[in-house]
Amino acid sequence: MWGALLRRGGRGAGSLRGLVSVGPPWSQVVSEAEKIVGYPTSFMSLRCLLSDELSNIAMQVRKLVGTKHPLLDTARQRSLAEITELIHTAFLVHRGIVNIGELKSCDGPLKDMQFGNKMAVLSGDFLLANACTSLAQLQNTKVVELISSAIGDLVQGIYYENSKSSEENCLTDDIGISTWKEQVFLSHSALLAKSCQAAMELAKHSAEIQDMAFQYGKHMSMSHKLHSDLQPFVKESSSDTMAFSLNSAPAVLHQEFLGREAWIKQIREAQGKGNKMDYKKLQEAIKAGKGVTSAIDLCRCHGNRALAALERFPPSEARAALANIVYAVTRFP
């Protein structure tokens, strides 16, 4: 997508400033972006990637990596996207590891859980090792440094997520929105932001262009995380209350406005027998405050910053597709 952004010109929107509350849905945005790139971009689109024709072509193109063939730049774009997806998937698999000490008898046999943990560790490590091998084959020191630092950011971000204090029964962190944004950047935004920057480095573009790509990836992914956190509070058609993290953006902002003590009191009031959480009651308390509207405003703020970064690139179909991604993640009912 980033290669197409700077190779294709002339077509697409002129100014990108300002967000609107309407726009194409996420599935349509992804479909349109895939048409520009040439095939489904997700590493998990196995039906496409495992077809005989594409597999043979991909195998031959991979042989070019390490040579000076003119097709090399395109091959490296493709390869970097797969590396990013592999790293992301590896960490998702690692996140599936369960805490054996917190298991109850109703969760299943202990030996099955232990076996599942071993599989999660080995599978995640396998994917990560393959990503690192492919990364070295790109033969670009700065790209290796960027993606390696992104892996370090992911590890640090996940550490923060899992190192809660024991007070308040580990239900919620005593953090403000600035700390929340720092942690989300590490665990969600750093990989995409640095991968966007690395794509521009592989295409041999200036430091300024690389920084604009980084800014787009950072702010778009922050908007995406805020959009995800907001779903339990903005969905209109859901009859059942969705469970949500008490460390999500609306909850963190709600705590900032309400105060820590009052927030803990609301949590205690929503807990029933056996510490079972009444999420509907807690959801109503958060929606009655300023947390939800503030999270929506923050989501659109990051979206505008992503669009501002895109304006530094020439108008094209690719730029319009990247802008539509921002519109999709800042769209609310």
C-alpha positions in Angstrom: 0.0 0.0 0.0 2.8 2.4 0.9 4.6 1.6 -2.3 1.5 2.3 -4.3 1.0 5.5 -2.4 4.2 7.1 -3.9 4.2 5.3 -7.3 0.6 6.2 -8.3 -0.4 9.8 -8.8 -3.1 12.1 -10.0 -6.3 10.3 -8.7 -7.9 10.6 -5.3 -9.0 13.2 -2.9 -7.2 16.5 -2.7 -7.6 17.8 0.9 -8.0 15.3 3.7 -8.6 17.7 6.6 -11.4 17.1 9.0 -13.4 14.0 9.8 -17.0 13.3 9.1 -19.3 11.0 11.1 -20.3 9.0 8.0 -18.2 6.9 5.7 -17.8 3.4 4.2 -17.9 0.4 6.6 -14.7 -1.3 7.6 -15.2 -4.4 5.3 -15.7 -2.2 2.3 -12.6 -0.1 3.1 -10.4 -3.2 3.4 -11.8 -4.6 0.2 -11.1 -1.4 -1.7 -7.5 -1.3 -0.3 -6.9 -4.9 -1.3 -7.8 -4.1 -4.9 -5.1 -1.4 -5.0 -2.5 -3.7 -3.5 -3.4 -6.6 -5.8 -4.4 -9.4 -3.4 -5.8 -9.8 0.1 -3.1 -8.3 2.3 -3.8 -10.3 5.5 -1.4 -13.1 6.2 -4.4 -15.0 7.5 -6.1 -15.0 4.1 -4.9 -18.6 3.7 -7.3 -19.6 0.9 -5.7 -17.0 -1.3 -2.1 -17.4 -0.2 -2.2 -21.2 -0.4 -3.5 -21.4 -3.9 -1.0 -23.2 -6.2 -0.6 -20.3 -8.6 0.1 -17.6 -6.0 2.3 -20.0 -3.9 4.5 -20.7 -7.0 4.8 -17.0 -7.8 5.6 -16.1 -4.2 8.2 -18.8 -4.1 9.9 -17.4 -7.2 9.7 -13.8 -6.0 11.3 -14.7 -2.7 14.4 -15.9 -4.6 14.9 -12.3 -5.6 15.4 -11.1 -2.1 19.1 -10.6 -1.6 19.7 -9.8 -5.3 19.7 -6.5 -7.2 16.8 -7.2 -9.5 14.5 -4.2 -10.2 11.6 -6.3 -8.9 13.4 -6.4 -5.5 11.8 -3.3 -4.1 8.3 -4.6 -4.7 9.3 -8.0 -3.3 10.6 -6.3 -0.1 7.3 -4.4 0.3 5.4 -7.6 0.2 7.9 -9.3 2.5 7.9 -6.5 5.1 4.0 -6.7 5.3 4.2 -10.5 5.9 6.9 -10.0 8.6 4.7 -7.5 10.4 1.7 -9.8 10.2 3.8 -12.7 11.5 5.0 -10.7 14.5 1.5 -9.5 15.3 0.1 -13.0 15.1 3.0 -14.4 17.2 2.2 -12.0 20.0 -1.6 -12.8 19.7 -0.7 -16.5 20.2 1.5 -15.7 23.2 -1.4 -13.7 24.7 -3.4 -16.9 24.7 -1.3 -18.3 27.5 -3.5 -18.8 30.6 -2.5 -18.3 34.3 -2.6 -21.8 35.7 -2.9 -20.5 39.2 -6.1 -18.7 38.5 -7.9 -21.7 36.9 -11.0 -23.2 38.5 -12.2 -26.8 38.2 -14.9 -25.7 35.7 -12.2 -24.5 33.3 -11.2 -28.0 32.3 -8.5 -30.5 33.2 -5.2 -29.0 34.4 -3.1 -31.1 32.0 -5.0 -29.9 29.0 -4.4 -26.2 30.0 -0.7 -26.9 30.6 -0.5 -28.5 27.1 -2.3 -25.6 25.6 0.2 -23.2 27.2 3.1 -25.2 25.8 1.6 -25.1 22.3 1.0 -21.3 22.6 4.6 -20.7 23.6 6.1 -22.9 20.9 3.7 -21.7 18.1 4.3 -18.0 19.0 8.1 -18.6 19.1 8.0 -20.4 15.8 6.2 -17.5 14.1 8.5 -14.9 15.7 11.6 -16.9 14.6 10.4 -17.0 11.0 9.7 -13.3 11.1 13.2 -12.5 12.3 14.7 -14.8 9.6 12.8 -13.0 6.9 13.7 -9.6 8.4 17.4 -10.4 8.1 16.9 -11.3 4.4 15.8 -7.8 3.7 19.4 -6.7 4.2 18.6 -3.3 5.5 20.1 -2.4 8.9 17.7 0.5 9.6 14.7 -1.7 8.9 16.0 -4.4 11.1 16.6 -1.9 13.8 13.1 -0.4 13.5 11.2 -3.7 13.5 13.4 -5.1 16.3 12.6 -2.0 18.5 8.9 -2.5 17.7 9.2 -6.1 19.1 10.8 -4.6 22.2 8.0 -2.2 22.5 5.4 -5.0 22.3 7.1 -6.9 25.0 7.2 -3.8 27.2 3.6 -3.0 26.5 2.4 -6.5 27.4 4.5 -6.5 30.5 2.7 -3.3 31.6 -0.7 -5.0 30.9 0.2 -8.0 33.0 1.9 -6.3 36.0 -1.1 -4.8 37.8 -0.9 -4.3 41.5 -2.8 -6.5 43.8 -5.0 -3.7 45.2 -8.6 -3.5 44.2 -8.5 -7.2 43.3 -6.5 -6.3 40.1 -9.7 -5.1 38.4 -8.5 -1.7 37.3 -5.3 0.3 37.1 -4.8 3.7 38.7 -3.7 5.5 35.5 -4.6 8.6 33.6 -5.3 8.9 29.9 -1.7 10.0 29.2 -0.3 6.8 30.7 -3.0 4.8 28.9 -1.8 6.3 25.6 1.8 5.5 26.4 1.0 1.9 27.1 -1.3 1.5 24.1 1.4 2.9 21.8 3.8 0.2 23.1 1.4 -2.7 22.9 -0.7 -1.7 19.8 0.7 1.2 17.8 4.5 0.8 17.7 4.5 -2.2 15.4 2.3 -0.6 12.7 3.9 2.9 13.0 7.5 1.5 12.7 6.5 -0.9 9.9 5.1 2.1 7.9 8.3 3.9 8.5 10.3 0.9 7.5 8.3 0.6 4.2 9.4 4.1 3.3 13.0 3.3 4.2 13.0 0.2 1.9 11.6 2.5 -0.9 14.5 4.8 -0.2 12.5 7.9 0.7 13.6 10.9 2.8 13.6 11.0 6.6 10.6 13.5 6.4 8.5 11.1 4.4 9.5 8.2 6.7 8.3 10.3 9.7 5.0 11.1 8.0 4.4 7.4 7.4 5.3 6.7 11.1 2.8 9.4 12.2 0.0 7.9 10.1 0.6 4.4 11.4 0.8 5.6 15.0 -2.4 7.8 15.0 -4.4 5.5 12.8 -3.8 2.6 15.2 -4.5 4.7 18.2 -7.9 5.6 16.6 -8.5 1.9 15.9 -7.8 1.0 19.6 -10.1 3.8 20.8 -12.8 2.7 18.4 -12.5 -0.9 19.6 -12.7 0.2 23.3 -15.8 2.2 22.6 -17.9 -0.6 20.9 -19.5 -1.8 24.2 -20.8 1.7 24.8 -21.9 2.8 21.3 -23.4 -0.3 19.7 -27.2 0.3 19.2 -28.4 -3.1 18.0 -26.8 -5.3 20.8 -29.5 -6.7 23.1 -26.9 -8.2 25.5 -24.4 -6.0 27.4 -20.9 -6.7 26.2 -18.2 -7.3 28.8 -15.4 -4.7 28.6 -12.1 -4.0 30.2 -12.1 -1.7 33.2 -8.8 -0.3 31.8 -10.4 0.6 28.4 -10.3 4.2 27.3 -13.9 5.2 28.3 -13.3 3.7 31.7 -10.0 5.4 32.2 -11.4 8.8 31.1 -14.5 8.2 33.4 -12.1 7.6 36.3 -10.2 10.8 35.5 -13.4 12.9 35.6 -15.0 11.0 38.6 -12.0 10.4 40.8 -10.3 7.2 41.9 -12.3 6.6 45.1 -15.7 7.2 43.5 -14.7 4.9 40.6 -13.7 2.1 42.9 -17.0 2.5 44.8 -19.0 2.1 41.5 -17.0 -1.0 40.7 -17.8 -2.5 44.2 -21.5 -1.6 43.8 -21.5 -3.5 40.4 -20.0 -6.6 41.9 -22.5 -9.3 43.0 -22.0 -12.5 44.9 -18.8 -14.3 44.1 -17.4 -11.0 42.7 -19.4 -11.5 39.5 -19.4 -8.2 37.7 -22.7 -6.6 36.6 -21.3 -5.0 33.4 -24.7 -3.5 32.5 -24.8 -1.5 35.7 -21.2 -0.4 35.3 -21.8 0.5 31.7 -24.7 2.7 32.5 -22.6 4.5 35.1 -19.8 5.2 32.6 -22.3 6.3 29.9 -23.9 8.7 32.3 -20.5 10.4 32.7 -18.1 12.1 30.3 -15.9 9.1 29.5 -17.6 7.9 26.4 -17.9 11.3 24.7 -14.3 12.1 25.6 -13.1 8.8 24.1 -15.0 9.6 20.9 -13.4 13.0 20.7 -9.9 11.5 21.3 -10.5 8.9 18.6 -11.3 11.6 16.1 -8.4 13.7 17.3 -6.0 10.9 16.5 -7.8 10.4 13.2 -7.3 14.0 12.2 -3.6 13.7 13.0 -3.4 10.6 10.8 -5.0 12.5 7.9 -2.7 15.5 8.4 0.3 13.1 8.0 -1.3 11.7 4.8 -1.6 15.2 3.3 2.2 15.2 2.8 1.8 12.5 0.2 0.6 13.1 -3.4 -3.1 12.5 -4.2 -3.6 8.9 -5.4 -5.9 5.9 -5.1 -3.7 4.6 -2.4 -3.8 7.8 -0.3 -7.6 7.8 -0.6 -7.7 4.2 0.6 -5.6 5.0 3.6 -7.8 8.0 4.4 -10.9 5.8 4.2 -9.4 3.5 6.8 -9.2 6.5 9.1 -12.8 7.4 8.3 -13.9 3.9 9.1 -12.3 3.8 12.5 -13.6 7.2 13.5 -17.2 6.5 12.4 -19.8 6.1 15.2 -23.6 5.6 15.1 
